[in-house]
Amino acid sequence: MTLVKTQYNRRSFLKVSVAAGGGMLIGFSWLTGCTSEKKIEKIAIPNEWFEINGYIKIGDTGLVTIYSPNPEIGQNVRTSMPMIVAEELDVDWNNVVVEQAPLNTGFYQNQFAGGSLSIRLSWNALRLAGATARRMLLEAAAKEWSVPVGDLTVDKGVIKEKNGERTIGYGEIASKAVGIEIPEEVELKEIKNFELIGTSKKNVDGSKIVTGEPLFGLDFTREGMKLAMIQHPPAFGMKLIDFNEDEIKAMSGVSDAFIVDISIDEPDWNDEKGFLQLIAIVGDSTWQLMKAKKAIKANWETVSELENSEMHSKKLEQALASGSGNVDQARKDGNPDAAFKKAAKVIERTYTSPFMAHNTMEPMNFFANVTENSAELIGPTQMPEPLEKSVSKLLNMPLENITVNMTRMGGGFGRRLYVHYGLEAAVISKKIGKPVKLIYSREDDMTQGTYRPAYRSTYKAGLDENNNLIAFSVKGVGLPEGPIFPNRFPAGTVDNYLAEKINTETNVTTGAWRAPRSHFTAGAEQSFLDEVAELAGKDPIDFRLELFDRAINNPVGEKNEYDAERYAGVLKLVKEKSNWGEKLPGVYRGVAAYFCHSTYVAEVVDLVLENGHPKVKKVWCAVDCGIVVNPDGAVNMIQGGVIDGIGHAMYSELTFSNGAANESNFDKYQLIRHSQAPEEIEVFFVENEIDPTGLGEPGLPPAVGALANAIYAATGQRLTQQPFAKYLKPEKIIG
């Protein structure tokens, strides 16, 4: 396969100015067309394409290809990123084809999906790409007509004379625009003049998804490709010695079986620490491979402690009580100890949450074709560059001989940030000398890791005789990373404040999970603040707004990470939209607000009791994420985050016995059902001209706290342990 990196010259990429975001080299080449056939029928398929810059290719008929660089995991960047380019290019969206790029570190930076950063980090680069191409096309037309560029205007891909009648389409002038020098400066549109950004456009993959066209890693196939499955040790703390290799190889449909090792010195973003040696089985069908897996008789040795859930709980409790863990971050304002001693009222609560699995609907998979001199990898990954680097180290192969192409992903949530399954595919392909697609079973994934850490945090608040908050402290510990953000709210709102993030060790493989740490901390913090507000005799929203007033008018400290006015703004908006304070018969309400990924979200949960069980009827959401590129996609992300947050808070729990996960499939690990999801979720966005911030994750964290507070309103029970459904006592429901 021709390496994409070598096919581009100087005009194939843009050097983004420091002012626009920092010296990135931006460029694109693509794998899969994403425009429907109906759309293409509106304009003829080009005979020739002209690359204007690394983002844009224009056909001689006027059809425009816009390349989308980042992995698509359902956050709809394959629609929203090209929309930004098309806005500045000033092209008719109906004449746009979207294609997915492979990894190309020579052209791109930040080519990953994680941290809700795709649009935030690429906003300036995408706008510049479109604006630069528009300028080059205008200059080409001006040269063709011997008129100043200032005498021309463009609308939806057609260049016109301001004071004349001549017009020319992008397709007609594109060949000459290729020869135009990249301008040193370009003019970006005024935000008020946006015509495409801020309008709702359907997912460019939508029709293919619903009609079952191949888009995902599991769909990928190649002539001559073998299939592979793996078997890892049965527990964290165990290692493989050997297995009945000859017997497995003799089974029907099995062509090979062997041990693979993916150990690397200084791995790039590889979380795997428990199962670096595995049994690989290669064959012709997943059914035959699954039968062979069941026939494996392996010898394992114990190499470290086999942890269980009781040990995990004790580790967290001891680290929090004695400080035996490692204090990773801390902040102290004033004198919290003295303030607590003189407080008229003191309240303290401890919150816990277990390990959780990611459970992406598309099982883990990856294709690899490794030869003596090259490696081709294709599949669903959130981190293509670390995968490329890790394969280079593992195979001792130069980076330039490795290509990574991204398929659409059937869920990521952080699980596909890690690269071990791509490495396993590469090693298997090298061993058998053929292309191979590695496929995990659901049990493989749920028992292998990578899990969301278990957490435990203790909150404490002190009120004076006038019910003002005068002291606040929080300590949080995780296995392994603590969940505390010392400089987030309520830091800056109280004179005497202490926050400590504590880490402790586990041999269980953990990793990022949608809104890492924030999903737990928001639930605990916002539940606690509701209880503090009740102790102070204040409305939960009014109590929070009092704290934000302090942060706005006389903040404590200088390291506060949030904008208090924007934070308060979403609370005021959700209060207005939900008619907070209105009493509806049989409806119980809870509120929460949280800031993460540079975005502010406030939510109100309305629930009822059906046969003694909580049922969420409606969720109201107020969001400040800056400019909203595609409202349809933005609403979908917030709605998905709310459902995800409610479902995991209510039901998700992964437990361990002797180092092994007890829940290996959905018969034991409960996910939210359709009947348990909110019946309605309404989303309102704050309108402003601030550059876009994160959106894929911020909708989830406040849902946990709002749900807990609504359950309290309905049942009188303060839930401090997750999953809520496990600890909710129906016999004590008073609603």
Protein Blocks (a to p, Z undefined) as FASTA:
>chain_A
ZZfklmpcfklpccddfklnoppacddddfbdcbdfklmmmpccdfbdcdfblmbccdfk
opacdddfbdcehjopmmmmmmmmmmmnopafklcccddddddfklpghiacehhlmmmm
mmmmmmmmmmmmmmmmmmmmmmmnopafklpcceehiacdfkbcbdcdfklmmmmmmmpc
cdfbdcdddfklpfkgopacddfklmmmmnopafbfklpccehiacddddddfbehiacf
bdcfklmmmpghiabdcdddfbdehiehiablklmcccddddfbfklmmmmmmmpccddd
dfbdcddfklmmmmmmmmmmnopaccfbdcdehjfklmmmmpmbdcddddddddddfkia
bacdddddddfkbccdddddfblmlmmmmmmmmnopafklpccdddddebjelmmmpckl
mmmmmmmmmmnopacdddddfklmmmnopcdddddddddddddfkopafbdcddddddfb
ccbdfkbcfehiafbdcddddddddfbdcdddehihklmmmmmmmmmmmmmmmmnopafk
lmmmmmmmmmmmmpghjkbfbdfklmmmmmmmmmmmnogoiacehiacddddddeehiac
ddddddddeehiacdfbdcddddebjafblmlmmmmmmmmmmmmmmmmmmgccddeehia
fblbfklmccddfklpcfbdcddddddfbdcddfklmmmmmmmmmmmmmmmmmnopacfb
dcfklmpcfklpcZZ
